[in-house]
Amino acid sequence: MPSVTAVPTTRAVLDADMLRAAEAHLRRVDPVMARIVEAVGPAPVRINRTPAFAALLESIVYQQITGKAAASIHRKLCAALGRKIPRPQDITAATDATLRGAGLSGVKVGYMRDLAVRAVSGLPLRSLSRLDDEQVVEALIQVKGIGRWTAEMYLMFRLLRPDVLPVGDYGIRKAMQRAYRLRTLPKPDRMQKIAAPWRPYRSVACWYLWRSLDSPAGRA
């Protein structure tokens, strides 16, 4: 009897075997993706074991600024709090002056405090891994400063969900435009159509699209 490969669910977690299955699937269903996969090489499994609160806090720091600037602010924040991995109580106990002194804007300080308060009053951070993708998004966007894009990045890189398509991500839009020779940046409906054959491995395809921006394969 031939073996049957299980189709990932919306609670599945990417592992090495699933990545190899995803690469084979993408090669088979889309010649553009096949070229990109060949040029970029095997995707790695990067397990992020940062606690949920700290991971979301870091995502707020990184919003709308360069990665270099965000990394510097995050280091200063951790130093100011006296912890490499901040906890909700560290944020609620810190003064605005302490948080602003790390380089955070007043708006981001407000976002962090809202996240901290919600984390201790019912936001199910520890049980997010047991929720379906859309349930995770719905839970996280209740926090000020966390929109759908941030929630989708959490799904992809913290929970390692295999089938997420962040249609609001500029890098994915730009990579699609280049790889599929589109005249303009694709809108969500066009992106969904292009990505339909990639299911149930759209997260893996997106990783390849991001990487293709630095590869000749993304310019063909």
Backbone as a chain_set.jsonl record, in Angstrom:
{"seq": "MPSVTAVPTTRAVLDADMLRAAEAHLRRVDPVMARIVEAVGPAPVRINRTPAFAALLESIVYQQITGKAAASIHRKLCAALGRKIPRPQDITAATDATLRGAGLSGVKVGYMRDLAVRAVSGLPLRSLSRLDDEQVVEALIQVKGIGRWTAEMYLMFRLLRPDVLPVGDYGIRKAMQRAYRLRTLPKPDRMQKIAAPWRPYRSVACWYLWRSLDSPAGRA", "coords": {"N": [[0.857, -1.195, 0.0], [0.644, 2.215, -0.896], [2.376, 4.914, 0.728], [0.847, 7.483, 2.688], [0.871, 10.913, 2.854], [0.33, 13.017, 5.523], [-1.857, 15.794, 5.589], [-0.976, 18.998, 6.611], [-2.5, 20.582, 9.424], [-4.261, 23.549, 10.654], [-3.07, 23.799, 13.058], [-0.683, 22.631, 12.916], [2.891, 22.105, 13.195], [5.84, 23.253, 11.787], [8.437, 21.072, 10.884], [11.593, 19.43, 10.189], [11.056, 17.296, 8.402], [8.569, 18.049, 7.368], [9.285, 20.407, 6.1], [10.908, 19.478, 3.989], [8.962, 18.053, 2.588], [7.337, 20.189, 1.911], [9.014, 21.673, 0.207], [9.262, 19.887, -1.934], [6.609, 19.805, -2.755], [6.172, 22.499, -3.547], [7.946, 22.711, -5.687], [6.725, 20.968, -7.437], [4.179, 22.024, -8.032], [4.426, 24.628, -8.98], [6.205, 26.244, -11.35], [7.654, 28.62, -11.129], [8.174, 28.875, -8.388], [9.616, 26.54, -8.167], [11.998, 27.177, -9.452], [12.94, 29.169, -7.742], [13.225, 27.779, -5.307], [15.226, 25.998, -6.03], [17.349, 27.772, -6.526], [17.703, 29.118, -4.071], [18.023, 27.144, -2.127], [17.84, 24.59, 0.529], [15.378, 25.23, 3.026], [15.861, 26.312, 6.373], [15.052, 24.949, 9.634], [14.078, 27.006, 12.095], [13.799, 27.25, 15.352], [12.079, 29.178, 17.572], [12.345, 29.796, 20.817], [11.66, 31.768, 22.528], [9.724, 33.098, 25.17], [6.173, 33.715, 24.834], [5.19, 36.307, 25.593], [7.553, 37.891, 25.682], [8.395, 37.624, 23.033], [6.344, 38.918, 21.613], [6.552, 41.452, 22.718], [9.044, 42.192, 21.75], [8.418, 42.29, 19.037], [6.852, 44.569, 18.93], [8.749, 46.514, 19.532], [10.238, 46.426, 17.172], [8.613, 47.475, 15.232], [8.129, 49.51, 12.407], [10.681, 50.688, 12.289], [14.216, 50.554, 11.484], [15.931, 47.397, 11.395], [18.426, 47.425, 12.67], [18.308, 49.684, 14.357], [16.145, 48.911, 15.949], [17.139, 46.605, 17.206], [19.1, 47.724, 18.811], [17.553, 49.345, 20.536], [16.04, 47.353, 21.765], [17.999, 45.932, 23.169], [18.777, 47.931, 24.991], [16.392, 48.258, 26.351], [16.06, 45.75, 27.629], [18.292, 45.846, 29.263], [17.653, 48.05, 30.874], [15.466, 47.05, 32.22], [16.635, 45.027, 33.555], [16.581, 42.389, 32.778], [17.082, 39.714, 30.511], [15.038, 38.471, 29.239], [12.169, 39.911, 29.181], [9.336, 40.158, 31.431], [5.733, 40.36, 31.91], [5.256, 41.72, 34.373], [7.568, 43.17, 34.651], [7.305, 45.216, 32.831], [4.953, 46.52, 33.691], [5.811, 47.427, 36.137], [7.837, 49.211, 35.555], [8.776, 52.643, 35.096], [7.477, 55.273, 32.975], [9.555, 56.924, 32.222], [11.773, 55.242, 32.433], [11.237, 53.37, 30.407], [11.01, 55.025, 28.154], [13.577, 55.985, 28.179], [15.046, 53.966, 27.064], [14.768, 54.383, 24.451], [12.305, 54.136, 23.332], [9.244, 55.153, 21.775], [6.528, 57.231, 22.962], [4.115, 56.174, 22.118], [4.711, 53.459, 21.625], [5.411, 52.679, 24.182], [2.908, 52.795, 25.358], [1.644, 50.734, 23.92], [3.123, 48.54, 24.83], [2.503, 48.507, 27.541], [-0.216, 47.955, 27.425], [-0.143, 45.38, 26.333], [1.172, 44.063, 28.438], [-0.645, 44.357, 30.589], [-2.855, 42.981, 29.577], [-1.721, 40.475, 29.342], [-1.563, 39.571, 31.942], [-4.15, 39.49, 32.651], [-5.779, 37.762, 31.3], [-5.23, 37.327, 28.515], [-4.593, 34.675, 26.427], [-1.742, 33.68, 26.287], [-0.098, 31.445, 26.818], [-1.557, 29.374, 25.803], [-1.8, 29.754, 23.113], [-0.613, 28.17, 21.163], [-2.3, 26.054, 20.96], [-4.439, 26.881, 19.571], [-6.298, 27.427, 16.503], [-5.018, 28.918, 13.45], [-6.44, 31.324, 12.712], [-7.768, 31.856, 15.061], [-5.649, 32.492, 16.727], [-4.791, 34.869, 15.54], [-7.082, 36.473, 15.976], [-7.045, 36.605, 18.762], [-4.651, 37.97, 19.315], [-4.814, 40.459, 17.991], [-6.365, 41.963, 19.613], [-4.783, 43.362, 21.267], [-3.395, 46.561, 21.748], [-1.579, 48.035, 19.161], [-0.804, 45.661, 18.009], [-1.323, 44.297, 15.043], [-2.794, 42.551, 12.239], [-0.611, 41.763, 10.613], [1.576, 41.559, 12.44], [0.591, 39.528, 14.065], [0.501, 37.455, 12.205], [3.223, 37.157, 11.628], [4.002, 36.176, 14.076], [2.665, 33.735, 14.087], [4.058, 32.473, 11.994], [6.829, 32.516, 12.682], [7.156, 32.111, 15.419], [5.256, 30.199, 16.272], [5.582, 28.468, 14.202], [3.78, 27.804, 12.119], [2.616, 26.211, 9.142], [1.126, 27.232, 6.956], [0.657, 30.063, 6.287], [-0.164, 33.155, 4.834], [0.952, 36.236, 4.529], [-0.58, 38.777, 3.344], [-0.304, 41.486, 3.6], [2.349, 42.09, 3.748], [5.111, 43.9, 2.705], [7.522, 42.933, 1.608], [6.858, 40.356, 0.66], [4.943, 41.027, -1.258], [6.543, 42.526, -3.037], [8.417, 40.6, -3.803], [6.75, 38.751, -5.103], [5.868, 40.336, -7.233], [8.245, 40.666, -8.694], [9.088, 37.991, -9.186], [6.95, 36.89, -10.6], [6.668, 38.576, -12.665], [4.991, 40.882, -12.659], [3.244, 43.918, -13.379], [2.652, 45.766, -11.414], [2.683, 46.079, -7.791], [1.201, 43.263, -6.337], [-2.229, 42.971, -5.314], [-4.173, 41.864, -2.423], [-6.128, 39.905, -3.349], [-5.054, 39.0, -5.771], [-2.657, 37.963, -4.844], [-3.577, 35.866, -3.238], [-4.613, 34.22, -5.215], [-2.336, 33.543, -6.748], [-0.951, 32.178, -4.799], [-2.522, 30.003, -4.198], [-1.954, 27.325, -5.239], [0.155, 26.628, -3.595], [-0.735, 25.797, -1.109], [-0.702, 23.204, 1.329], [1.394, 24.841, 2.305], [2.108, 27.578, 2.482], [3.532, 29.304, 4.152], [6.164, 28.391, 3.957], [6.654, 28.868, 1.26], [6.56, 31.646, 1.343], [8.826, 32.223, 2.876], [10.78, 31.491, 1.026], [10.221, 33.383, -0.947], [10.881, 35.785, 0.373], [13.653, 35.343, 0.644], [14.319, 35.258, -2.033], [14.502, 37.849, -2.843], [17.079, 38.61, -2.522], [18.343, 37.091, -4.331], [19.319, 36.035, -7.625], [17.319, 34.5, -8.71], [14.932, 35.646, -8.041], [14.608, 37.69, -9.798], [14.111, 36.922, -12.331]], "CA": [[0.0, 0.0, 0.0], [1.467, 3.412, -0.932], [2.305, 5.742, 1.931], [0.007, 8.663, 2.578], [1.414, 12.032, 3.602], [-0.72, 13.761, 6.216], [-1.954, 17.201, 5.243], [-0.876, 19.798, 7.832], [-3.674, 21.309, 9.874], [-3.95, 24.911, 11.063], [-2.328, 23.755, 14.315], [0.548, 21.882, 12.666], [4.147, 22.803, 13.463], [6.858, 22.896, 10.81], [9.658, 20.404, 11.298], [12.467, 19.181, 9.048], [10.382, 16.434, 7.439], [7.535, 18.825, 6.692], [9.958, 21.345, 5.194], [11.297, 18.768, 2.772], [7.723, 17.791, 1.859], [6.896, 21.469, 1.366], [9.857, 22.021, -0.938], [8.878, 19.009, -3.04], [5.295, 20.256, -3.207], [6.302, 23.771, -4.26], [8.598, 22.418, -6.968], [5.812, 20.226, -8.295], [2.955, 22.737, -8.407], [4.649, 25.988, -9.467], [7.548, 26.326, -11.93], [8.365, 29.798, -10.613], [8.671, 28.499, -7.081], [10.633, 25.504, -8.359], [13.25, 27.878, -9.771], [13.393, 29.872, -6.544], [13.676, 26.765, -4.353], [16.51, 25.496, -6.527], [18.377, 28.81, -6.391], [17.909, 29.51, -2.673], [18.493, 26.005, -1.351], [16.927, 24.109, 1.566], [14.978, 26.141, 4.103], [16.205, 25.772, 7.684], [14.075, 25.007, 10.714], [14.575, 27.875, 13.158], [12.853, 27.189, 16.456], [12.163, 30.331, 18.46], [11.83, 29.371, 22.117], [11.383, 32.934, 23.355], [8.351, 33.101, 25.686], [5.228, 34.46, 24.005], [5.143, 37.731, 25.934], [8.796, 38.535, 25.268], [8.426, 37.657, 21.572], [5.426, 39.963, 21.171], [7.144, 42.713, 23.143], [10.106, 42.495, 20.784], [7.797, 42.655, 17.763], [6.429, 45.963, 19.055], [9.971, 47.326, 19.41], [10.722, 46.41, 15.795], [7.652, 48.06, 14.297], [8.312, 50.77, 11.67], [12.036, 51.217, 12.34], [15.169, 49.616, 10.911], [16.312, 46.302, 12.268], [19.581, 47.814, 13.485], [17.835, 50.579, 15.411], [15.289, 48.149, 16.849], [17.982, 45.724, 18.014], [19.745, 48.566, 19.817], [16.548, 49.717, 21.531], [15.667, 46.163, 22.523], [19.081, 45.674, 24.131], [18.696, 48.949, 26.041], [15.195, 47.968, 27.136], [16.348, 44.607, 28.498], [19.25, 46.312, 30.277], [16.942, 48.928, 31.802], [14.575, 46.222, 33.04], [17.446, 44.076, 34.3], [16.239, 41.025, 32.385], [17.257, 39.418, 29.093], [13.72, 38.072, 28.742], [11.223, 40.671, 29.999], [8.054, 39.585, 31.818], [4.704, 41.404, 32.021], [5.415, 42.519, 35.583], [8.689, 44.095, 34.473], [6.795, 46.377, 32.109], [3.999, 47.26, 34.518], [6.514, 48.056, 37.254], [8.762, 50.231, 35.066], [8.22, 53.98, 34.868], [7.542, 55.739, 31.594], [10.892, 57.467, 31.994], [12.67, 54.111, 32.2], [10.953, 52.789, 29.094], [11.37, 56.02, 27.148], [15.029, 56.101, 28.195], [15.614, 52.93, 26.197], [14.607, 54.818, 23.067], [10.949, 53.847, 22.871], [8.318, 56.275, 21.658], [5.409, 57.183, 23.891], [3.094, 55.28, 21.567], [5.126, 52.071, 21.852], [5.294, 52.44, 25.618], [1.497, 52.49, 25.576], [1.38, 49.398, 23.378], [3.728, 47.541, 25.714], [1.736, 48.438, 28.787], [-1.472, 47.268, 27.122], [0.188, 43.961, 26.211], [1.489, 43.534, 29.769], [-1.877, 44.28, 31.369], [-3.674, 41.893, 29.033], [-1.039, 39.201, 29.599], [-1.837, 39.115, 33.314], [-5.586, 39.55, 32.93], [-6.602, 36.851, 30.521], [-4.769, 37.012, 27.164], [-4.132, 33.284, 26.565], [-0.459, 33.533, 25.603], [0.438, 30.099, 26.967], [-2.36, 28.395, 25.077], [-1.941, 30.127, 21.707], [-0.184, 27.07, 20.302], [-3.396, 25.091, 20.837], [-5.505, 27.499, 18.791], [-6.142, 27.491, 15.058], [-4.35, 30.142, 12.99], [-7.298, 32.513, 12.771], [-8.042, 32.123, 16.472], [-4.46, 33.175, 17.241], [-4.856, 36.244, 15.036], [-8.16, 37.184, 16.658], [-6.632, 36.854, 20.14], [-3.546, 38.922, 19.4], [-5.136, 41.811, 17.509], [-7.053, 42.703, 20.664], [-3.759, 44.167, 21.935], [-3.064, 47.792, 21.041], [-0.292, 47.994, 18.483], [-0.606, 44.384, 17.334], [-2.268, 44.12, 13.951], [-2.797, 41.232, 11.606], [0.732, 41.41, 10.153], [2.363, 41.109, 13.583], [0.06, 38.221, 14.473], [0.916, 36.467, 11.204], [4.647, 36.887, 11.845], [4.055, 35.322, 15.267], [2.274, 32.408, 13.626], [5.065, 31.886, 11.123], [8.176, 32.4, 13.219], [7.139, 31.65, 16.811], [4.489, 28.957, 16.34], [6.001, 27.637, 13.059], [2.632, 27.307, 11.36], [3.098, 26.01, 7.777], [0.288, 27.693, 5.841], [0.276, 31.454, 6.506], [0.148, 34.055, 3.72], [0.784, 37.618, 4.987], [-0.794, 39.582, 2.14], [0.051, 42.87, 3.853], [3.801, 42.23, 3.883], [5.669, 44.532, 1.507], [8.53, 42.074, 1.016], [6.189, 39.299, -0.105], [4.346, 41.658, -2.436], [7.616, 42.88, -3.966], [8.985, 39.362, -4.34], [5.789, 38.228, -6.072], [5.9, 41.19, -8.418], [9.446, 40.368, -9.458], [9.159, 36.593, -9.609], [5.872, 36.574, -11.539], [6.722, 39.603, -13.711], [3.777, 41.684, -12.592], [3.518, 45.332, -13.619], [2.522, 46.506, -10.161], [2.617, 45.237, -6.605], [-0.094, 42.564, -6.328], [-3.17, 43.189, -4.219], [-4.436, 40.603, -1.72], [-6.84, 38.874, -4.106], [-4.107, 38.432, -6.736], [-1.714, 37.161, -4.071], [-4.265, 34.633, -2.853], [-4.739, 33.383, -6.412], [-1.013, 33.019, -7.06], [-0.507, 31.285, -3.73], [-3.442, 28.879, -3.989], [-1.342, 25.998, -5.414], [1.156, 26.362, -2.557], [-1.341, 25.191, 0.066], [-0.792, 23.808, 2.662], [2.748, 25.235, 2.703], [2.343, 28.95, 2.047], [4.584, 29.909, 4.98], [7.455, 28.011, 3.388], [6.779, 29.627, 0.016], [6.867, 33.039, 1.694], [10.235, 32.273, 3.266], [11.55, 31.488, -0.218], [10.03, 34.664, -1.612], [11.733, 36.763, 1.058], [15.045, 35.07, 0.289], [14.523, 35.503, -3.462], [14.808, 39.265, -3.07], [18.54, 38.713, -2.534], [18.84, 36.059, -5.227], [18.976, 36.233, -9.04], [16.082, 33.781, -9.044], [13.78, 36.527, -7.829], [14.576, 38.758, -10.807], [13.883, 36.361, -13.657]], "C": [[0.891, 1.243, 0.0], [1.295, 4.227, 0.335], [1.479, 6.979, 1.659], [0.605, 9.755, 3.45], [0.282, 12.83, 4.221], [-0.688, 15.226, 5.8], [-1.899, 18.019, 6.523], [-2.185, 20.503, 8.153], [-3.274, 22.727, 10.261], [-3.317, 24.962, 12.446], [-1.012, 23.011, 14.158], [1.766, 22.756, 12.94], [5.189, 22.32, 12.462], [8.024, 22.181, 11.475], [10.451, 20.075, 10.043], [11.779, 18.328, 7.983], [9.319, 17.201, 6.663], [8.148, 19.839, 5.729], [10.351, 20.668, 3.89], [10.063, 18.431, 1.925], [7.205, 19.064, 1.199], [7.697, 21.847, 0.139], [9.498, 21.177, -2.157], [7.537, 19.434, -3.627], [5.402, 21.523, -4.037], [6.968, 23.574, -5.625], [7.605, 21.808, -7.958], [4.677, 21.091, -8.834], [3.194, 24.093, -9.058], [6.063, 26.101, -10.026], [8.345, 27.54, -11.461], [8.961, 29.481, -9.248], [9.745, 27.424, -7.186], [11.993, 26.137, -8.632], [13.83, 28.566, -8.539], [13.938, 28.888, -5.51], [15.05, 26.236, -4.758], [17.625, 26.505, -6.29], [18.716, 29.105, -4.939], [18.47, 28.372, -1.846], [17.547, 25.66, -0.214], [16.635, 25.154, 2.643], [15.344, 25.515, 5.444], [15.01, 25.795, 8.63], [14.68, 25.859, 11.831], [13.525, 27.926, 14.261], [13.096, 28.358, 17.395], [11.515, 29.953, 19.79], [11.59, 30.545, 23.058], [9.95, 32.859, 23.871], [7.455, 34.05, 24.898], [5.232, 35.953, 24.315], [6.38, 38.453, 25.434], [8.884, 38.643, 23.748], [7.527, 38.765, 21.031], [5.942, 41.343, 21.549], [8.228, 43.144, 22.149], [9.526, 42.917, 19.438], [7.31, 44.103, 17.781], [7.632, 46.888, 18.908], [10.367, 47.48, 17.95], [9.776, 47.09, 14.802], [8.143, 49.393, 13.735], [9.668, 51.435, 11.875], [12.985, 50.167, 11.775], [15.524, 48.533, 11.915], [17.465, 46.659, 13.187], [19.16, 48.697, 14.653], [16.999, 49.817, 16.431], [16.113, 47.244, 17.764], [18.666, 46.511, 19.127], [18.765, 48.943, 20.925], [16.17, 48.521, 22.392], [16.738, 45.811, 23.548], [19.015, 46.659, 25.295], [17.494, 48.695, 26.949], [15.466, 46.83, 28.117], [17.309, 45.013, 29.612], [18.554, 47.169, 31.325], [16.035, 48.142, 32.739], [15.35, 45.216, 33.885], [17.149, 42.632, 33.974], [16.455, 40.845, 30.892], [15.927, 39.048, 28.444], [12.68, 38.763, 29.609], [9.916, 39.915, 30.249], [7.018, 40.701, 31.921], [4.906, 42.307, 33.23], [6.593, 43.481, 35.498], [8.228, 45.368, 33.771], [5.844, 47.185, 32.98], [4.694, 47.985, 35.67], [7.434, 49.191, 36.817], [8.053, 51.564, 34.876], [8.286, 54.312, 33.383], [8.938, 56.247, 31.264], [11.898, 56.362, 31.707], [12.488, 53.548, 30.801], [11.333, 53.76, 27.969], [12.887, 56.172, 27.059], [15.731, 55.06, 27.344], [15.497, 53.3, 24.728], [13.234, 54.562, 22.495], [10.125, 55.123, 22.766], [7.218, 56.135, 22.697], [4.32, 56.233, 23.43], [3.455, 53.82, 21.841], [5.108, 51.714, 23.329], [3.851, 52.078, 25.959], [1.126, 51.103, 25.077], [1.906, 48.322, 24.324], [2.958, 47.403, 27.011], [0.407, 47.712, 28.545], [-1.236, 45.764, 27.001], [0.428, 43.347, 27.586], [0.237, 43.356, 30.612], [-2.743, 43.119, 30.887], [-3.057, 40.526, 29.334], [-1.327, 38.664, 30.991], [-3.326, 39.094, 33.626], [-6.42, 38.712, 31.973], [-6.163, 36.552, 29.108], [-4.091, 35.642, 27.195], [-2.804, 33.003, 25.869], [0.062, 32.102, 25.668], [-0.331, 29.064, 26.158], [-2.523, 28.732, 23.596], [-1.584, 28.974, 20.77], [-1.281, 26.029, 20.105], [-4.561, 25.631, 20.011], [-5.227, 27.385, 17.299], [-5.545, 28.839, 14.668], [-5.221, 31.379, 13.18], [-7.668, 32.857, 14.204], [-6.861, 32.838, 17.125], [-4.481, 34.635, 16.812], [-5.897, 37.043, 15.804], [-7.788, 37.509, 18.108], [-5.604, 37.97, 20.216], [-3.919, 40.331, 18.958], [-5.997, 42.592, 18.5], [-6.082, 43.638, 21.394], [-3.472, 45.415, 21.104], [-1.678, 47.659, 20.417], [0.027, 46.677, 17.814], [-1.715, 44.214, 16.307], [-2.123, 42.743, 13.332], [-1.398, 40.816, 11.16], [1.575, 40.872, 11.293], [1.899, 39.736, 14.048], [0.487, 37.132, 13.492], [2.404, 36.148, 11.326], [4.833, 35.98, 13.064], [3.688, 33.881, 14.888], [3.403, 31.723, 12.87], [6.364, 31.57, 11.858], [8.239, 31.976, 14.687], [6.407, 30.32, 16.927], [4.815, 27.998, 15.195], [4.818, 27.016, 12.326], [2.983, 27.275, 9.865], [2.331, 26.713, 6.67], [-0.257, 29.103, 6.067], [0.71, 32.283, 5.304], [-0.096, 35.489, 4.164], [0.645, 38.58, 3.808], [-0.474, 41.057, 2.343], [1.541, 43.114, 3.946], [4.397, 42.778, 2.586], [6.689, 43.625, 0.826], [7.93, 40.963, 0.174], [5.573, 39.875, -1.375], [5.411, 41.972, -3.485], [8.221, 41.642, -4.604], [8.051, 38.726, -5.361], [5.826, 39.035, -7.369], [7.089, 40.833, -9.306], [9.432, 38.957, -10.019], [8.138, 36.256, -10.68], [5.705, 37.652, -12.614], [5.43, 40.407, -13.803], [4.13, 43.158, -12.781], [3.506, 46.151, -12.338], [2.553, 45.536, -8.985], [1.245, 44.568, -6.547], [-0.927, 42.922, -5.103], [-3.531, 41.835, -3.602], [-5.134, 39.531, -2.551], [-5.934, 38.208, -5.138], [-3.096, 37.541, -6.013], [-2.331, 35.83, -3.67], [-4.363, 33.673, -4.045], [-3.402, 32.752, -6.772], [-0.616, 31.938, -6.063], [-1.388, 30.055, -3.547], [-2.784, 27.51, -4.191], [-0.333, 25.642, -4.319], [0.577, 25.679, -1.327], [-0.98, 23.712, 0.163], [0.565, 24.281, 3.207], [3.062, 26.687, 2.316], [3.385, 29.665, 2.899], [5.968, 29.62, 4.397], [7.689, 28.759, 2.081], [7.145, 31.078, 0.295], [8.317, 33.184, 2.133], [11.111, 32.319, 2.017], [11.397, 32.8, -0.972], [10.869, 35.754, -0.955], [13.192, 36.587, 0.654], [15.324, 35.4, -1.175], [14.852, 36.958, -3.761], [16.315, 39.502, -3.117], [19.171, 37.703, -3.486], [18.473, 36.374, -6.676], [17.686, 35.543, -9.441], [14.869, 34.663, -8.904], [13.655, 37.618, -8.866], [14.264, 38.238, -12.193], [12.504, 36.7, -14.177]], "O": [[1.81, 1.328, 0.815], [0.225, 4.241, 0.942], [1.421, 7.464, 0.529], [0.823, 9.552, 4.645], [-0.627, 13.272, 3.518], [0.382, 15.823, 5.674], [-2.684, 17.775, 7.439], [-2.89, 20.963, 7.255], [-2.096, 23.079, 10.208], [-3.051, 26.048, 12.962], [-0.303, 22.78, 15.138], [1.685, 23.984, 12.919], [5.397, 21.116, 12.307], [8.536, 22.628, 12.501], [10.02, 20.408, 8.939], [11.907, 18.606, 6.79], [9.179, 17.029, 5.452], [7.591, 20.099, 4.662], [10.149, 21.223, 2.81], [10.108, 18.512, 0.697], [6.7, 19.033, 0.077], [7.134, 22.292, -0.861], [9.436, 21.685, -3.276], [7.351, 19.426, -4.844], [4.799, 21.623, -5.106], [6.581, 24.212, -6.604], [7.642, 22.094, -9.155], [4.256, 20.909, -9.977], [2.268, 24.664, -9.633], [7.028, 26.059, -9.263], [9.574, 27.492, -11.404], [10.124, 29.789, -8.987], [10.68, 27.398, -6.385], [13.012, 25.69, -8.107], [15.04, 28.554, -8.316], [14.984, 29.129, -4.907], [15.926, 26.052, -3.913], [18.729, 26.128, -5.895], [19.881, 29.319, -4.604], [19.298, 28.594, -0.962], [16.553, 26.356, -0.005], [17.53, 25.863, 3.105], [15.159, 24.313, 5.634], [14.072, 26.57, 8.443], [15.678, 25.473, 12.44], [12.487, 28.571, 14.113], [14.187, 28.509, 17.946], [10.296, 29.808, 19.88], [11.344, 30.348, 24.248], [9.038, 32.584, 23.091], [7.916, 35.058, 24.364], [5.272, 36.775, 23.399], [6.271, 39.517, 24.825], [9.388, 39.638, 23.227], [7.905, 39.471, 20.096], [5.788, 42.296, 20.787], [8.309, 44.31, 21.765], [10.072, 43.797, 18.772], [7.351, 44.785, 16.757], [7.551, 47.92, 18.242], [10.79, 48.559, 17.536], [10.131, 47.256, 13.635], [8.526, 50.291, 14.485], [9.794, 52.639, 11.653], [12.597, 49.011, 11.606], [15.429, 48.731, 13.126], [17.49, 46.249, 14.348], [19.592, 48.494, 15.788], [17.122, 50.044, 17.634], [15.822, 47.129, 18.955], [18.796, 46.025, 20.25], [19.1, 48.873, 22.107], [15.998, 48.653, 23.604], [16.417, 45.433, 24.674], [19.177, 46.269, 26.451], [17.569, 48.892, 28.162], [15.139, 46.935, 29.3], [17.166, 44.583, 30.757], [18.822, 47.04, 32.519], [15.853, 48.51, 33.9], [14.802, 44.624, 34.815], [17.423, 41.741, 34.778], [16.071, 41.7, 30.095], [15.718, 39.282, 27.254], [12.337, 38.252, 30.675], [9.453, 39.144, 29.409], [7.387, 41.873, 32.012], [4.748, 43.524, 33.13], [6.616, 44.495, 36.195], [8.7, 46.463, 34.079], [5.923, 48.413, 33.003], [4.227, 49.029, 36.126], [7.778, 50.049, 37.63], [6.871, 51.605, 34.534], [9.053, 53.71, 32.631], [9.444, 56.028, 30.164], [12.769, 56.513, 30.85], [13.461, 53.281, 30.095], [11.906, 53.356, 26.958], [13.422, 56.457, 25.988], [16.88, 55.249, 26.946], [16.051, 52.623, 23.862], [13.015, 54.749, 21.298], [10.286, 56.05, 23.559], [7.001, 55.054, 23.244], [3.678, 55.566, 24.243], [2.598, 53.034, 22.245], [4.821, 50.573, 23.69], [3.601, 51.168, 26.75], [0.378, 50.38, 25.736], [1.233, 47.325, 24.588], [2.783, 46.296, 27.519], [-0.034, 46.935, 29.391], [-2.027, 44.964, 27.502], [-0.048, 42.249, 27.874], [0.068, 42.331, 31.273], [-3.295, 42.368, 31.691], [-3.769, 39.546, 29.552], [-1.336, 37.452, 31.205], [-3.727, 38.725, 34.73], [-7.626, 38.923, 31.847], [-6.671, 35.598, 28.518], [-3.111, 35.463, 27.917], [-2.746, 32.177, 24.959], [0.606, 31.596, 24.686], [0.195, 27.991, 25.863], [-3.294, 28.077, 22.894], [-2.187, 28.823, 19.707], [-1.204, 25.212, 19.188], [-5.546, 24.93, 19.779], [-4.078, 27.261, 16.877], [-5.563, 29.786, 15.454], [-4.772, 32.373, 13.752], [-7.861, 34.029, 14.528], [-7.056, 33.697, 17.984], [-4.221, 35.53, 17.616], [-5.628, 38.164, 16.236], [-8.167, 38.559, 18.627], [-5.684, 38.827, 21.096], [-3.391, 41.303, 19.499], [-6.322, 43.754, 18.256], [-6.503, 44.585, 22.058], [-3.322, 45.327, 19.885], [-0.728, 47.225, 21.069], [1.034, 46.574, 17.113], [-2.88, 44.015, 16.649], [-1.411, 41.883, 13.851], [-1.025, 39.652, 11.307], [2.226, 39.838, 11.143], [2.717, 38.88, 14.385], [0.799, 36.013, 13.901], [2.807, 34.998, 11.148], [5.716, 35.122, 13.078], [4.337, 32.932, 15.326], [3.674, 30.541, 13.079], [6.935, 30.493, 11.686], [9.287, 31.523, 15.147], [6.883, 29.409, 17.605], [4.379, 26.847, 15.208], [4.853, 25.842, 11.957], [3.591, 28.222, 9.365], [2.825, 26.791, 5.545], [-1.468, 29.32, 6.045], [1.828, 32.128, 4.811], [-1.246, 35.93, 4.179], [1.636, 39.133, 3.332], [-0.381, 41.807, 1.371], [1.962, 44.242, 4.202], [4.216, 42.202, 1.513], [6.724, 43.551, -0.402], [8.435, 40.659, -0.907], [5.673, 39.274, -2.445], [5.214, 41.719, -4.674], [8.505, 41.629, -5.801], [8.511, 38.214, -6.382], [5.816, 38.471, -8.464], [6.95, 40.714, -10.523], [9.729, 38.75, -11.195], [8.405, 35.442, -11.564], [4.734, 37.645, -13.372], [4.859, 40.583, -14.879], [5.21, 43.592, -12.379], [4.26, 47.114, -12.198], [2.46, 44.322, -9.165], [0.228, 45.245, -6.695], [-0.403, 43.145, -4.012], [-3.237, 40.787, -4.177], [-4.767, 38.359, -2.467], [-6.026, 37.001, -5.361], [-2.725, 36.482, -6.52], [-1.681, 34.788, -3.754], [-4.213, 32.461, -3.889], [-3.337, 31.559, -7.068], [-0.025, 30.921, -6.427], [-1.021, 29.147, -2.801], [-3.025, 26.605, -3.392], [-0.006, 24.468, -4.141], [1.315, 25.045, -0.572], [-0.958, 23.03, -0.862], [0.853, 24.145, 4.396], [4.172, 26.981, 1.87], [4.063, 30.562, 2.397], [6.83, 30.498, 4.351], [8.796, 29.231, 1.823], [7.944, 31.672, -0.429], [8.969, 34.172, 1.794], [12.068, 33.091, 1.952], [12.358, 33.278, -1.577], [11.497, 36.557, -1.645], [13.883, 37.562, 0.357], [16.442, 35.779, -1.522], [15.415, 37.267, -4.81], [16.771, 40.49, -3.692], [20.381, 37.483, -3.456], [17.404, 36.933, -6.924], [17.031, 35.95, -10.401], [13.868, 34.448, -9.587], [12.704, 38.398, -8.831], [14.161, 39.02, -13.138], [12.148, 36.303, -15.287]]}, "num_chains": 1, "name": "protein.A"}
